[in-house]
């Protein structure tokens, strides 16, 4: 089953060290089947560095399949963590300087 043409996906609620392992397991099929082209992060209420790690893993999966993925509408806190970790550009969030 291909994920080509699948609708965008929206993450909601908390995405912290407590939730990331379950979210990772729940979406392991994306590694083989492909990810949605856009993951909307606007519904996230709480995040930490583990959320950034998960997004980087998903980015790796997409690139391994030769696909692009976009992480849209990141909360400010997540954008800050990515910036401090110097991965904001990888995630497509680098602000124009």
Secondary structure, DSSP 8 states (H G I E B T S, - for coil): ---TT---EEEEEEESHHHHHHHHHHTTHHHHH---SEEEEEEEEEE-HHHHHHHHHHHHHHHHTT---EEES--HHHHHHHHHTT-TTTTT-----
